[in-house]
Amino acid sequence: MSAEPQVIVIGAGPVGQSAALLLARWGVQVLVLDQRPGRGSGGSKSICQQRDVLDIWAAAGAGQVAEEGLAWTTARTYYRDRELLSWTFEREGPLPPCVNISQTRTEQILDAAIAAQPLVEVRWEHEVTDLTQDDSGVTVHCGQRRLRAPYVLVCAGARAQAIRAALGVTFTGETYDDQFLICDIKADLPGWENERRFYFDPVWNPGRQVLIHPCPGGTYRIDWQIAPDFIPSDADIARKIRQVIGDRPYELLWHSTYRFHARLASRMRVGRVLLAGDCAHLVAPFGARGLNSGVPDAENAAWKLAFVLNGWAGGGAAGVVPRGAARGGGGEPGGDRRHHALPRAAHGGGAHAAAGRAGGRAGGRGRLGAFRRALLVRRLAPDHARALAPLRRPSTEGRGVPAVTRRDPA
């Protein structure tokens, strides 16, 4: 990195990767830190990504996620051995409603986009041990190493206890007793290739549930709810797979167990430090709200920090980034405040004014209109920001804020 970072992103998971790409899209110099020695391998983990997240990734240069993902079409729900209901997606627009793709592959695609982005540098083996800040920036302590940036965005995941503690942020909530066993298998299952199947109280997992998702390349992700104290052996896993697919040949690619949590950070911002993704909120896996809320966190933080750093925000960070952890209807922390922040972010004109005019035509008034105007800001703001840069801050001229590369009609 030739220049000093303007934002340090802590965590190189998909939320941190998304944040780095989105900040760079606004012309912001980014340094990404991760405590791991390098990118891990294997495992589906978060697999189901919805259209608005695919749209964000496409705009950030990672449209390959949507292209490679499996756009399943039918959802079936069963009670024991009886099908209760089914429904089918109707595809509208250039992006599917959702795709299934392993988190491992998603991270590889985002890594490739980052490698092509000169404004982003990633440093592994940088464990953050403390954060200190003053009126001009944040010092990130990595053991004996000290790094400095005007702002920090923490995307360090659920296990970011030390960072939250350093910020004085609590993470209250609960951890649920039951476990889930996850298996990725490769098998030929005719008729299942484009269907999600959800079983409640099946005879082969009584009193609990099983979820089966198709994934690219003839692979499937199976989740079993299991007892809190059950430690599945290899024989147990093989038996459970056979109960689902019968005597068909299969290959076990990966397996793991987890418990789910419901927790919320007491604050989304402490001074010049912002939180995003799992380090700020944990939710049950149902509805695929984990990564699908973390990426909008990253987008929300990225454009607001870019407005502050580029001199387009009235009142600095206090004017555009809410301190609290209020939750909007879409699961995005602070989401219900977003449309109130937009006029301050645009400082009375520019991107928000243009979006407001377009939103008035496309979305009308009230909360729905505000939501549509927020979407228009996502799509219009880089172009208008580039046009405004010479007026707002001549020193930013020529930095080049790229335009949106793909749009999904509202």
N, C-alpha and C positions, 0 to 999 in steps of 0.2 A: 504494500500500500504506500503510494507516494505521498499522500496527504494525511494529516491527522484525522481520525474518525470524528464525525459529527454525532453519530449514535453508536453505542456499543450494544449489541444484542447478545444476551446471555442465553445460550442453549441453541444447538444446531439441529433440533428436531424439526418436524414439518412446520410448526408454528414459527419458530425462529428463522427457518429458511424462507418462509413466506414473507415475514417481516423484512428481512434483508433485501429481498428482491423488490418488494413494494417501495421501500425507502429509496433504493437505487433508482427505481423508475422515476422518482421525483428529483433525482439528481443529488441525493444525499450520500455522503461517504460513510460506509458501514464497516464495522469490525465485529465479527461473530466469534464468540468464545464458547468452548465446550470442554467439560472436564474429562471426557472420554479420550482414549488414545486415537480413536478414529471411528469411522462409520461402522456400526454393528451390522451383522448379516442375519438374514433369515426371519421368517415370521410374518404373518399377515397383519396382526395387530389391528389398527384402525383401517377398515376396508371400504366402507360405504361413504362416498363423497357426493354431496348434493350439488345441484346446478349452480347456485350462487357462488359456491366455493370453486367449482370448475371455472366459472367466469372470472373470478379473481385470479386464479392461476394462469388462465389464458392471457389475461391482461399483463401479467408479470413475466410472461415468456415461457410458461410451462403448460401450454395447451396440450402437450403430449399425454398428460394424465387422462384427459377426457378421451383422447384418441385411442389409447391403449386399454382403458377400463372397459369392463363388461357392463353394458347397459341392459340389465335384466328388466323384464317387462311385466311379469306376473307375480303377485304375492298371494300365497295360500296360507290359511290359518286352520289348524286342526285342534279338536278336543278329543283326546284319546285317538280312536281310529276313524273319527268322523270329520269330514271337512265342513267347517262352519261358514266360511266365506272365501271369496277370492276377488281380486280386482286387478286391473291392467293399466299400466301407464299409457298415456297418449303423448307421444313426443311432439313438441311444438318448438320451433326455433332451431338454431344450429347446435344447441347443447342438449344432451339427454337430461331427464329429471334427476338422475343420479347414476353413478357407475360404481362397480366393485373393482377394486384394485388393491393389492397389498401395500401396506405402509412402506415396506422395504423398497418396492419399486417406485412408489411416489417420491421417496427421499432421493433415490437415484436420479429421477428426472429433475427434481429441484436442484440437486447438486450440479447437474450438467448446466442448468440455466445460470447458477451462481458462477460456475467456472468461466462462463462467457461474459460475465458482468465485471468490468474493471473497477467499479466502485465498491465491490464487496470483497473482503478478505476473511477467511475462516482460519482460526487457530485452535487446534486440538490441544489436549493436555493442559488446559488452563482452568483450573478449579477456582471459582470465586469464593474467597474466604471472608470478604467484608466489602462494604460499600460506604464511602463517606462523600459528603457533598457540601458545596458552598454555593454562593450566589452565581457563580460562573460555570459550574459544571460538577461532574461526578468523578471521583477517583475509585477505580475498581481494583481491589486488592486480590492478587492471585499468588498467595504465599508471599515471597519476597518481591515479586514483580508488581509494578504499579502502572496502570493504564488510565487514560483520562479522555473524557468526552463531554460535550455539553449535556447530553441526555443518555439514559440507559433504558433499554426495554428488556424486561426479564421474561424469557420464554423457557424457563428451565424445568418445567414439568412439575408433577405432583410432589416430587421429593426435594423440592427447593426449600426445605425447612430452614437451613442456615441463612439463606438470603432473606426469606420472609422475616426471620427473627432479627436480622441486622436492620431491617426497615421498621421493625415494630408492628408488623402486620400479623394479625391472627388468622387462623384457618379453621374456623369452627364448622361442625357438622357431625356426620356419623359415618361409620364403616359397617357395612352389612355382613351378617354372619356367613351366609351361603357363598360358596365358591362357584366359579365357572371353569370348566375344562374346555380348552380350545384346541382343535386339531385342524391342520391343513392337510388335505389328502388330494391325490391325483387319481382319478377313476373315470371310467366310462359309464355315465348314468343317463341313458337316453330319456329325453323328456324333462330332465331337470336343469338343462343348460342355461335356461333363462328364467328360472323360477326361484323365488325366495320362499322357503317353507318354515312355518313356525308351529311347533307342536306343544300343546299344553296337556300335561298329565298323560303322556303316552304310556302304554303298558311296559315299555322298555326303559322308562325313566319316571316311575310313578310319583305323583305329587309334585313334580317339577317340570321344567320345560327344556326344549331342544330347538335350536335355530340353525337352519342350513342355508348357506349363501353360495351361489355359483360365482366363480372367479375366472379370470382369463386363463387360457391354456389348459382347459379341462381339469381345473383344480376346484376344490370346494372347501369352504370354511364351515366347520361344525362346532357349535357351542352347546355344551350340556351344563345345566344347573346341577350342582352336586352338593352333598352334605358338607357342613363346615369342617369336619374332622377327617374327611375322606382324602387319602393320598393315593391317587391312581397309579397302579403298576402298569408295566407294558402289557401284561395280559388283560388287565381291566380296560385299557384303551382299545386293544384289538377287539375285545368282546363288544364294547360300546359301538365301535365303527361297524362291526358286522350286524348289529341290531338295526342299524340305519340302512345300510346298503345291501345287506344280504351276502351271498357268497361270491359277489363280483370281485375280480382282482382289484387291488388298490395299492398305492404307495403312500406311506405316512411321511410327510415332508417336514412337519414341525408340530410341536405341541407345547402348551403351557397352561398354567392355572392362574386365576386372579380373583380378587374380591373387588366389588365396586363400592364407591364412596359417594357421598353427597356433602360437599364442603364448599365454602365461599370465603374468599379473602375479605378482610374487614375494609380494605381500601384497594382501589385500582391504581392509585398514584400516590407516591410519597415524594414531594418536592419534584426533582428532576428525574425520578425513577418511575417507570410505568410497568405494570404487570399484564401478562396476556396468557391465554390458554390454560392448561391444567394447573399451573402454579397459582392461578387466580380463582379457578372454579373447577370442581369435579362433579360429574353428573352420572346417573345410571346409564348403562350402555344402550338401553332401549331408545329407539328413535335416532341413533347414531349422532348424538349431540356433542360428542367430545371434540374431535378435530373440526367438525362442522361449526362449532362456535369459536374455537381457537383461531382459525384463519380469519374470520371476520374481526376478531379482536386485533389481529395484526394489521389488517387493512385500516381499521378505525384509528389505531395509534399512528400508523405510518403517514397518512395524509395530514393528520393534525400536527405531528412533529415537523413534517416538511413545511407546512404553512408557517410554523413558528421560526424554523431555521432559515427560511427564505424571506422572512420579513413581511409575510402576507397576513399575519394574525394580529389583531388588536389585543393588547393586554398580555401577550406572551402565552406560555403554556396554561396559565390560570384561565385564560379566555376560551380555550378550546378543549382542554382535557379535564373531565370531571374527576373530583377526588374520590367520590364514593363508589360503592359497589352495587348501585341500583341496577336492576335487571330489566331489560326490555322484553317485549313479547316474543321476540325471535331468539331468545337465549343469549344475546350478546350483552355482556356486562356494560352497564351504562347506556345501553341501546336506546332506552326511552328518553335520554337526554340529547341524543345525537342531533336531532333536527333543531334543538334550541342552540346548540353550539355552532351550527353552520353559519348564521349571520355574523357571529364574532370572528369565525375563522376567515371568512371572505372580506371582513372589514368594510362592509357596505357596498361591495360591488364585485366585479370579476366573475369567478367561477360560480359563486352562489347566485349572483344576480342572473347570470345566463341560465343556470339550472332552474332558478325560480320562474323565469319567464317560460322556459320549456315545460317545467313541471305544472305550471298553471294550465297549460294547454293539455298536457298528458295526464295529469293526476288530480287536478282540482284542489280543494282546500281540505283542511283537517289533517288527521294523523296519516291517512292513506296518501294524501297529496304530499305531505312532508316526507313520507317514506320513499315515494317515487322521486321526489326532488333529490333525496339523499343518493338514490341510485344514479341519477343523472350527474351528480357531483362526481361520483366515482368515474364516470365515463368522460365527462367534459372537462373536469378540473385540470388535468395535465396540459391540455391544449391552451386553456385560458390562462393558466399559471405562466406558461411560457410567454404568452402575449403580454402579460402584466409585468413580467420580471423587469424589463427596462424602466417601467414607471415606478415600481415599488422599490426596487433595489438594484441600481445599475450594475453593481459588482457581480450579480448573478447572470448577467447577459452572456450567452454563449455556453452556459453549462449544459443546456440541452435536456429538456424534460420530455421523454418520449411519449408519443400519443398512444392511446389504447389500441391494441393490436386486434382485439376481437370483441364484438358486442353481442349481447344476448338481449333481444327485444323485451322490454318490460311488459 
